[in-house]
Amino acid sequence: MSLESTKEKVPEQKEEIIENLFLFLKEKREREEKDIGENFPEVMKDLPKDLRNVVEQNFQRFKSYHLTAEQLLSELKHDVETMKIAYEDKRFGIPNGSYLRYEIKRGIDDLVANFTDEKINFTKIKGFGIISLDVNGLKTVNDVISHEVGNTYLSRIVEVLKGGSTTKELEARRISVFVSSNGGDEFSIILSDDVNLIESVGKSTFINNILKKYQEEVSRIDTSDLINFNRPEISEKFKDFSIPEGFKFMATISGGTACIEEVLVDDGFIPNATAGYSDNLNFIINGLFEISDQRSKKDKNKFKEKLENSTDPQEKFLAVLLKRNLETALIEEENKKLKLLVKTFEKK
C-alpha cells in the first residue's frame, strides 16, 4: 500500500468516502451478526469478537450440563480469564501481538456498530489510530551483558508506555491507551476517543506529537545500572574503541503512526464485496500495520543516520553500540582506521 495520496481530498470528500465505506461494513456486520445466534453473556462482552466465538462454544457446552446460573457464570469467568492469560506477553504482563489484532478489530467493530445512516461520528473515526514502536539497543544489552538484563531494559520501557507521564496525560484527557507487545522488542499502542489524531499541530500531527513525547520520556529512563562502562568486564569488550568520558547508555525507541482515516481515504482502501465482514476488517488492520511499520523503519534509519553523522562523541559511540553486533562494529572501526592510514600515506 502506498503512503502517498494520488491527490489531495477536501474534508467533504473524505467524509463521503468514509461514510460509504462504513455503510458497506455495517451491512456486512449485520449479515454476520445474524449467524452468531443469541447474545453473549455480560461476562464475555470485553473479549474481542473472535475470542468470544471460542468462549461461546464452551458456553453452549456448559449449558448442556444443566448448571445453575451461578455455576454457569463461575465457569464462564474462569474460561474468559484463561483465554486472556493465553493472549498475554508473560514477560511484561501486557497483551501480546495476537490480542493486539483482536483489540484493533474490536475498536473498528465498535465504530461500525455505532454507525447510522443519519449520522456518523467522524470525530471518533479521526480519533482511532496506532503507534508501532521498535526498541533500539536490545541486542547491545543482550550481547554485552545478558538476555536477562535485556528483558529488564524492555521492562523499564514498558513501564513508561503503561504508566508514564505521557500515558497519564492522555488518559486525563479521556483518550483510551491500549499498550501491547507485538513480539520481541516491538510494541504497539492503540489510541481511541473523541480527538482528531491527524489534526495538524505545528509542523506535525497530534498523533506524531504523542509519539515524540513517548520517545522523549523513554530517553530519560535511567539505564546506568544496566551497562556500566566502569566495570572491567564491560570496558574490556570495548578496549578497541574510544569510550567518551562519562558515557551513559541511553534508552531509545523508533516509531511510526497510522490512523484509520489514512487507510480508508489516503491509502485508498478498496472494499471486497465477495469477502466477509471479518476479512474486510483484516484488510483495514493490515493497512494500519503496513503504514505504521513503514514509518517506524524510516524513523529508525533517520535516527541511526543522525548518530552516524553526529560530531558529538556521546552520540557517535552510541551509534557504535547500536550496530548489529560488536564484531561488526569492530570491523567497521578497523576499516575506518585503515582508511585514515591510506589517506595519510597518499598525502606523503
PyMOL commands that set and color helices and strands:
alter all, ss='L'
color gray80, all
select helices_A, chain A and resi 11-36+42-44+49-63+69-86+97-113+122-126+138-144+147-163+165-172+206-219+232-238+260-266+277-309+313-321+326-347
alter helices_A, ss='H'
color red, helices_A
select strands_A, chain A and resi 88-89+94-95+129-136+176-181+186-192+200-201+204-205+252-259
alter strands_A, ss='S'
color yellow, strands_A
deselect
rebuild
show_as cartoon
